[in-house]
Amino acid sequence: ASQLQVRDKSAWMGRDFRNDNSWIATLTKSHIAELSEAAAKCIARGLAVTEVKREDFKLKSMTPVIEAWAEEINNGRGFLLVKGLPAAELGDAQVRTIFWGMGLYIGTPVSQNSYGEMLGEVYDEGVKMGTGRVRGYRTNQRLMFHTDRADIVGLLCQRTAKSGGLSSIVSSTRIYNEIAQNRPDYLAPLEHGYIHANMEEGGTFTTYRMPVYSVKDDTVSCRILRSKKSYELAEA
């Protein structure tokens, strides 16, 4: 039997964008002014970044722009890059509030770690994965491709790293297509899933199998996060 193939724009290859900049959105001066003004009002009211609600962060012309980004993320290619925010000029308080505020027009903020952090900082804290409740983004270690525990993830660069810090993304639905086409026998174990180690909570294990790929209503979804042991094998 022929396997399901994902036909929508999410099943892309990197080479598809070699001569295509449609995935890059560049903020205009008026966009930046509007975002900065909205952030300044929240800061002036003494609101902590994660206390800011959508009604506090009022936008006009930016609203349809950001909602179009959300549509592309949810129902299009699944990603985009926004450029042009002058982080050094605006300062950290403004940048963090703008980032949070834009997110409120894309979805509902949720914590995606066991500390309950709604807005996490990605930098090398000098800790290592596999030593208690440590997530990869707090280390200087290479992160392999993985999915995060949220529908949409946003990353903002406040300061360029001295070295490293490169981000790569891959289409999980395109990989599904490649497996379905070339090695369909791999799909059954991937859909059956694996016991999952939660490294944040001291290495506890799930009592159920976590599918890597699942198909429901002809929609393919993916959840992959290899353990520290996999990292060590990959680095070896």
C-alpha positions in Angstrom: 0.0 0.0 0.0 1.3 3.5 -0.8 2.0 5.6 2.2 0.5 9.0 2.9 2.6 11.8 1.5 2.5 15.3 3.0 1.7 17.6 0.0 1.6 21.0 1.7 4.2 23.7 1.9 5.6 22.4 5.2 7.4 19.5 3.4 10.3 21.6 2.1 13.9 21.0 1.3 16.6 23.6 2.1 17.5 23.9 -1.5 13.9 25.2 -2.2 15.0 28.5 -0.7 18.4 28.9 -2.4 17.0 31.7 -4.6 13.9 32.5 -2.6 13.8 35.1 0.2 10.0 34.8 0.8 10.8 33.4 4.2 12.6 36.6 5.3 10.5 39.5 6.6 12.2 42.8 7.2 10.8 45.4 9.6 10.4 48.9 8.3 11.2 52.1 10.3 7.4 52.6 11.0 7.1 49.0 12.2 10.0 49.5 14.6 8.5 52.8 15.8 5.1 51.2 16.4 6.6 48.2 18.3 8.9 50.5 20.3 6.0 52.7 21.3 3.8 49.8 22.4 6.7 48.4 24.5 7.5 51.8 26.0 3.9 52.1 27.3 4.2 48.7 29.0 7.6 49.5 30.6 6.3 52.9 31.8 3.4 51.2 33.6 6.0 49.0 35.4 4.7 45.8 33.8 7.2 42.8 34.0 7.7 41.4 30.5 5.7 38.2 31.1 2.8 40.2 32.7 2.1 42.0 29.4 -1.2 41.0 27.8 -2.2 41.6 24.3 -4.5 44.4 25.3 -1.5 46.1 27.0 0.6 45.9 23.8 -1.5 47.8 21.4 -0.6 47.7 17.7 -2.2 49.1 14.6 -0.5 48.5 11.2 1.6 45.7 12.7 -1.4 43.6 13.7 -2.2 42.1 10.2 1.6 41.8 9.5 2.2 39.6 12.5 -1.1 37.7 12.0 0.2 36.9 8.5 3.4 35.5 10.0 1.3 33.3 12.3 -0.7 32.0 9.3 2.6 31.1 7.5 3.9 29.3 10.6 0.6 27.4 11.2 -0.5 26.6 7.7 2.3 27.4 5.3 6.0 26.5 5.2 6.1 26.6 9.0 8.9 29.1 9.7 10.1 32.6 8.9 12.9 34.9 9.8 12.2 38.5 10.9 15.1 41.0 10.5 15.7 44.6 11.2 15.0 45.1 14.9 17.9 47.3 16.2 18.5 45.4 19.4 21.6 47.5 20.5 19.8 50.8 20.1 16.5 49.7 21.8 18.1 48.0 24.8 17.2 44.8 26.5 14.0 45.9 28.2 12.5 47.2 25.0 13.7 44.2 22.9 12.4 41.6 25.4 9.0 43.4 25.6 8.7 43.7 21.8 9.6 40.0 21.4 7.0 39.0 24.0 4.4 41.5 22.6 4.8 40.2 19.0 4.3 36.7 20.4 1.0 37.6 21.9 -0.3 38.3 18.3 1.0 34.9 17.2 -0.3 32.6 19.9 -0.7 32.0 23.7 2.5 32.0 25.7 3.2 28.8 27.6 6.2 27.6 29.6 8.3 25.0 27.8 10.6 24.0 30.6 10.2 22.6 34.2 11.2 25.9 35.7 8.0 27.4 34.5 9.9 30.1 32.5 7.8 31.9 30.0 10.8 33.7 28.4 14.1 31.8 28.6 17.5 33.1 27.8 19.8 31.0 25.6 23.5 31.3 26.6 26.3 29.2 27.9 25.9 29.0 31.7 28.9 26.7 32.0 26.7 23.6 32.8 26.6 20.3 30.9 23.7 18.2 29.7 23.1 15.1 31.7 24.0 16.7 35.0 20.5 17.0 36.6 17.9 19.4 35.3 19.9 20.9 32.4 18.5 21.8 29.0 20.7 22.1 26.0 20.2 25.8 25.5 22.0 26.5 28.8 25.2 24.9 27.5 27.7 25.4 24.8 27.1 21.9 23.5 26.0 21.1 20.0 22.2 20.5 19.8 21.0 17.9 17.4 17.7 18.4 15.5 14.8 18.2 17.9 11.3 19.4 18.5 10.3 21.7 21.4 7.2 21.2 23.6 5.1 24.0 22.0 3.3 24.6 18.8 5.4 27.6 17.9 8.9 28.5 19.1 10.4 32.0 18.7 14.1 32.8 19.0 15.5 36.4 19.1 19.2 37.3 18.9 20.0 40.0 21.4 23.8 39.8 20.9 25.7 37.9 18.3 27.7 35.0 19.7 31.5 35.3 19.7 31.5 31.9 18.0 29.0 29.2 17.2 25.4 30.0 17.8 24.3 29.0 14.4 20.7 27.8 14.0 19.5 25.2 11.6 16.0 24.0 10.9 14.7 21.0 9.0 11.2 19.9 7.8 10.0 16.9 9.8 7.2 16.4 7.3 9.7 16.2 4.4 11.7 13.6 6.4 8.4 11.7 6.9 7.9 11.8 3.1 11.4 10.5 2.4 11.0 7.6 4.9 7.5 6.8 3.4 9.0 6.8 -0.1 12.3 5.0 0.5 12.0 3.0 3.8 8.3 2.6 4.6 9.2 -0.2 7.0 10.7 2.4 9.4 7.3 4.1 9.9 5.7 1.4 12.1 8.4 1.5 14.9 8.5 5.3 14.7 4.7 5.5 15.0 4.8 2.9 17.8 7.2 5.2 19.6 9.7 4.9 22.5 9.9 5.3 26.2 11.0 8.8 26.8 13.6 10.0 29.3 12.9 13.4 30.8 16.4 14.8 31.5 15.0 17.9 33.2 13.4 15.9 36.0 16.4 13.8 36.9 16.1 11.3 34.1 12.7 9.9 35.0 11.1 7.8 32.3 7.6 7.9 30.8 5.3 5.0 31.5 4.0 5.2 27.9 5.6 5.2 24.4 6.1 8.6 22.8 5.5 8.3 19.0 8.2 10.0 16.9 5.6 10.4 14.1 1.9 10.3 14.4 -0.8 10.6 11.8 -4.3 11.8 12.8 -6.9 13.1 10.3 -4.3 12.9 7.5 -2.1 15.3 9.5 1.5 14.3 10.3 3.1 15.5 13.5 6.5 14.8 14.9 8.1 14.7 18.4 11.8 13.9 18.6 14.3 14.6 21.3 17.2 12.2 21.6 18.8 11.6 25.0 22.3 12.6 26.2 23.4 9.1 25.4 22.5 9.7 21.8 24.5 12.9 21.8 27.5 11.1 23.1 27.2 8.4 20.4 26.8 11.1 17.7 29.9 13.0 18.9 32.0 9.9 19.2 
